[in-house]
Amino acid sequence: MRLIDSHGHLQAEAFAADLDLVVAAARDAGLERILVPGWDRASSEAALRLASERPWLDAAVGIHPHVAAAVDDAGWAWFGSAARDERVVAIGETGLDFDRLHSPAEAQLANLRRHLRLGLETGRPAILHCRSAPGRRDAQDALIDELRRAGHGGPVAAAAFGDRPPAVLHSFSGPADYAAAALDLGLAISISGLAFRRGEEATAEVARRVPAGRLLVETDSPYLSPPGGPRRRNAPEWVRLTARWVAGLRAEPDGAFGAALVAAYDRTFPRPRPR
């Protein structure tokens, strides 16, 4: 099966000792694309370096909601410039996390709005993290509201992206009607090993319903190992387990499903230079 990993933090400390082996294992598993998102300035700079060293990798630059309160206007200025770098294909990882609230909700919302504006300015989709506390959906509902306010699903996003997804729900978590609302706004949805955890049963139904051109898979490595992957540290090669599970849910042959994954990735994250 042809494979992509639409979200893998290869710049994380967990890979510092053996990154070359991790990348080689990903290639051996069939991966053709890996998107490496930043979560702050240092990790975004590291993502850019990885994309220079290994031109088949892509970078995203952004500020995670956990550290939203730590970035002031001067700190944000760097991201506005870096987002236009040819190695960058997406803006993020950003979003809302009302579960752990490492940054206050208002700081997270302000941070998200900056990223959404930057995505519309550059034509690079936003990579969206979204988590509510167990049994709640306030972050998901707030995210959909912010996307609509920013112009997603209307002429503003159409002018910037055409028919491409203007954002991606990374490591999908939430009810099926939340996914439906995101799809109505033109978003892509990415499935990770989180789908196998208790309480995430709705993700199986969502994975069946997402149109092929807007369905992605990911590891969120070094986190969220799927069943059958190593518990200690997830890595891009293990995206094959999630991909085969999703293909089975959709009753699609591996060959056709893999080709659709690569096509969806390239449509969502076009880049100005050849891979």
Secondary structure as GFF3:
##gff-version 3
##sequence-region A 1 275
A	DSSP	beta_strand	3	5	.	.	.	ID=ss1
A	DSSP	three_ten_helix	13	15	.	.	.	ID=ss2
A	DSSP	alpha_helix	19	29	.	.	.	ID=ss3
A	DSSP	beta_strand	31	37	.	.	.	ID=ss4
A	DSSP	alpha_helix	41	53	.	.	.	ID=ss5
A	DSSP	beta_strand	57	61	.	.	.	ID=ss6
A	DSSP	three_ten_helix	65	70	.	.	.	ID=ss7
A	DSSP	alpha_helix	73	82	.	.	.	ID=ss8
A	DSSP	beta_strand	88	97	.	.	.	ID=ss9
A	DSSP	alpha_helix	105	122	.	.	.	ID=ss10
A	DSSP	beta_strand	126	131	.	.	.	ID=ss11
A	DSSP	alpha_helix	138	150	.	.	.	ID=ss12
A	DSSP	alpha_helix	155	161	.	.	.	ID=ss13
A	DSSP	beta_strand	167	169	.	.	.	ID=ss14
A	DSSP	alpha_helix	176	184	.	.	.	ID=ss15
A	DSSP	beta_strand	188	191	.	.	.	ID=ss16
A	DSSP	three_ten_helix	193	196	.	.	.	ID=ss17
A	DSSP	alpha_helix	202	209	.	.	.	ID=ss18
A	DSSP	three_ten_helix	212	214	.	.	.	ID=ss19
A	DSSP	beta_strand	215	217	.	.	.	ID=ss20
A	DSSP	three_ten_helix	236	238	.	.	.	ID=ss21
A	DSSP	alpha_helix	239	249	.	.	.	ID=ss22
A	DSSP	alpha_helix	254	268	.	.	.	ID=ss23
###
